[in-house]
Amino acid sequence: MKTDKILHLLFGFIIAWRLIDINAHWIIALVVVILFGVAKEVYDYKSYGLFDYKDMIATISGGIILLLTQLL
């Protein structure tokens, strides 16, 4: 896995972790992580013309991993 994808995964994890840490409901945390993942790729697309779906999926996956560990 490339370093960029690992960073996306890590940031998705951290976003979800901070939201759960302040007692946000897990659905809200998931929606926020999805919004961050999409927003980052829209920003990249507007900045240099590349919308990378794999980066978006990596960000969302980081949040899902954290949320699954909290729900189980």
N, C-alpha and C positions, 0 to 999 in steps of 0.2 A: 504494500500500500504506500502511495506517495505521501510525503510529509504534509502536503496541502490537505489531503483527505483526512489525515490523522488530526490535523488542527481543526478542521470542520467538525469531526466527530467529537473532539474534546470540547469545543465551544458549545455544541448542542447539549452535551452532558452537563457542562457548567451552568448554562442557562436554566436547564430543568432543575438542577440541584439547588440553585439559589432560590428559585420559585417555590420549590417544595420546602426549603429551609424557612421561608417566611409564611408557611402554611397555606400556600395557594393550592387549590384543588388540582388534582392531576390532569383533568381535562383542560383547564386553563393553562397549565404548564405546557401541555402538548401543543395547544393552539399557538402559544407564544413562540415555541421552538420552531414550529412550521412557518410562522410569519417571519421570524428572523432568517430562516434558511432561504425562503423565497425572496425576501427583501435584499439579502446580500447578493443573490444572483441577479436580481433586477439592477442593482447598483453596478455590478460588474458589467452587465450588458450595456448599460448607458455609458459607462466609463470607457470600455474598450471593446465592446461588441461581442462578448462571449457570455452566454447563459449556459453554465455547466450543470446539467441535471445531476451528475454524479456528486458534485459538491453539495448540492441541495439535499440529496438523499443522505449523504454522510452527516450533515448537520442534524437532520431529523432523526437519523439512527442513533446518534449520541444521546438525544433526549429520550428516545424510546428505551434505550438500554437502561438509563437511570430510572425511568418510570417503572419499568418491569421489575427492577430490583426492589423498588419501594412497594410495589403492589403484592409481591410474592412473599 
